[in-house]
Amino acid sequence: MGQSAQTVALLLLEHIREPFTGPVLSYGLQSLNIKYPGALAIFESLGIRPDPAGMSDTPLPDTVMAFSRVIKLMGLGDLETLDVSDYEGAEIIADLNAPIPPEFRGRYGLIVDGGTMEHVFDLRQGMKNTADMLRPGGRVVHMSPANNYVNHGFVQLSPAFYHEYYTENGFEDVRGILAVQPRAEIANLGWNFLQYDHATMGGANSIFCPEGTQLAVYFTARKTRDSTSDRVPARSYERRLLDGVHLPGNQVVLTHDPATLNVRRIVEPEVHVIPPPHEVVHVGFGSGRAPARIAVED
């Protein structure tokens, strides 16, 4: 799995909105394509003072920053990783397709799924394990492929999948963002971000993108003391239809715009253009390629 400047910025923006707490678990070893000065530039641009614990052994400027250091710079301590094998040196060897060992239940304040859930064949068990390993008040962050990622994993995950599971199981602050990405130079160009509004977008017949664009889902949720992990949701869209609520069908097309970083949301028969996102930071990857631009909605 890998993280980019864009996904690190999303994680930090969520940390600003409501600070994360540890301990922190990552599914798999998260690689980064950001060198040390570029990663620090993201912190600086967002007004976050790096925790001194992450600066104690400053690496050389041309060193690619480890995701574990990002977590330390956020003030969240040491990062633990979970994987199905010890191939990449994970501290915890476990298969998310099977029930997690009891000693890991209620252990973590933050779980980062940076691209694992789509590779878990038993999605129901994988989600239950995630919910079980969080402590009350703990939060999960998912970053998953949604469209034009065929055969990247077993599935492409709709935002409704995460929304319905976490709301059905009593989680709070369930929030989603659609990342509209260029298919070429995905790690080196800016992305568009669109807040996922389940009330208006959860009943769409389809959310898709044209050639040259791909979609990913960024989702967060907070566990409460009353949250469960084993409730299987039915889609609220179908429940509302059965209750006699009129829900007009629609299609949403999201097109990546590399020039303005606008997101064009097209709802037939009307056309709506979302205002330009707020530009957060320019980050160079130190790879000889052009710097990337990160943007989020105001």
BELJO-V789469 format. One record per backbone hydrogen bond with DSSP energy under -0.5 kcal/mol. CO is the residue of the C=O (numbers start at 1). NH is the residue of the N-H. If there is no record, write none. Layout:
CO;NH / CO;NH
//
This chain:
1;31 / 3;33 / 4;8 / 5;9 / 6;10 / 7;11 / 8;12 / 9;13 / 10;14 / 11;15 / 12;16 / 13;17 / 14;18 / 23;109 / 23;110 / 24;80 / 25;112 / 26;28 / 26;82 / 28;30 / 29;31 / 30;67 / 31;3 / 34;65 / 35;39 / 36;40 / 37;41 / 38;42 / 39;43 / 40;44 / 41;45 / 42;46 / 43;48 / 44;47 / 47;49 / 48;50 / 51;54 / 52;55 / 52;56 / 53;56 / 55;58 / 60;63 / 61;37 / 63;36 / 66;69 / 66;70 / 67;71 / 68;72 / 69;73 / 70;74 / 71;76 / 72;75 / 73;51 / 78;24 / 80;26 / 81;91 / 81;92 / 82;28 / 83;94 / 86;89 / 91;93 / 92;83 / 92;94 / 94;96 / 95;98 / 101;104 / 102;105 / 104;107 / 108;135 / 109;139 / 110;25 / 111;113 / 111;141 / 112;27 / 112;114 / 113;143 / 116;119 / 117;120 / 118;154 / 118;155 / 119;121 / 121;123 / 122;126 / 123;127 / 124;128 / 125;129 / 126;130 / 127;131 / 128;132 / 129;133 / 130;134 / 132;106 / 133;107 / 133;108 / 135;138 / 138;223 / 139;111 / 140;221 / 141;113 / 142;219 / 144;217 / 145;157 / 147;215 / 149;152 / 158;161 / 158;162 / 159;163 / 160;164 / 161;165 / 162;166 / 163;167 / 164;168 / 165;169 / 166;171 / 167;170 / 169;228 / 172;222 / 173;175 / 175;220 / 176;196 / 177;179 / 177;218 / 178;180 / 178;194 / 179;181 / 179;216 / 180;192 / 181;214 / 185;188 / 185;189 / 192;180 / 194;178 / 195;197 / 196;176 / 196;198 / 197;200 / 197;201 / 198;202 / 201;204 / 206;252 / 208;254 / 210;213 / 212;183 / 214;181 / 215;146 / 215;147 / 216;179 / 217;144 / 218;177 / 219;142 / 220;175 / 221;140 / 222;172 / 223;137 / 224;227 / 231;233 / 235;239 / 236;240 / 237;241 / 238;242 / 239;243 / 240;245 / 241;244 / 245;247 / 246;248 / 250;205 / 250;206 / 251;253 / 251;268 / 252;208 / 252;254 / 253;255 / 253;266 / 255;264 / 256;258 / 257;261 / 261;277 / 262;257 / 262;264 / 263;265 / 263;274 / 264;255 / 264;266 / 265;267 / 265;272 / 266;253 / 266;268 / 267;270 / 270;267 / 272;265 / 272;274 / 278;296 / 281;294 / 283;292 / 292;283 / 293;191 / 294;280 / 294;281 / 296;278
//
